[in-house]
Amino acid sequence: MAHRDATPGARLFFALWPGQVLRERVTTHQALWNWAPPSRPTPAAKTHLTLLFMDGVDPARIPDLLQIGADVGRQFAGFELVLDRAAVWRHGGIAHLAPQHPPVPLLALHAALVDRVGRRGLPFDSRAYSPHLTLGRRAERLDPPAAFPPLRWPVRGFALVQSLLGSGRYVVLGRWPARGGDAERRPLIAARAAPSRSR
């Protein structure tokens, strides 16, 4: 089972997890930024949009989160996400893309996860939700591109991901596709979380 190898006090998040085509589009967009040191772009393999961040989760509760994902996934119909605003949070230095107008289905998906995680007494980030896709870090001195084509993301599923402390690696523990289409052909995927490694 995935939870057996998880680090105590696991760092987890539900996320929109893009496919290869969107990752390539994000990389193309990143090239519009001037990544002068000390800024550094996010590796393509780690590109995602967080739905709900959960830190310090007891590894024994990971099956609860997998069940929550499955429950929410049964009501998830998919939607289009348009990332059309590039910005930098000067406090924290996060360069990112975000939707100027977050779609209602995205906010509803976040709210459904918050409701179920909260009802099970699991820890989660309760700050106001600000959906964004991180492009890079330590970017306090960077200016976003003046103009760029919006990234259109046909969201067809979401995932539960573990961040392995000390390794910089992400491991996908579960995926849930949207209703319809290939939803009936793609069951829950539970991956084994590798042990954390020091840098």
PyMOL commands that set and color helices and strands:
alter all, ss='L'
color gray80, all
select helices_A, chain A and resi 2-5+20-30+44-46+59-73+104-119+183-185
alter helices_A, ss='H'
color red, helices_A
select strands_A, chain A and resi 10-16+40-41+49-57+79-83+85-89+94-98+133-137+151-155+157-164+169-177
alter strands_A, ss='S'
color yellow, strands_A
deselect
rebuild
show_as cartoon
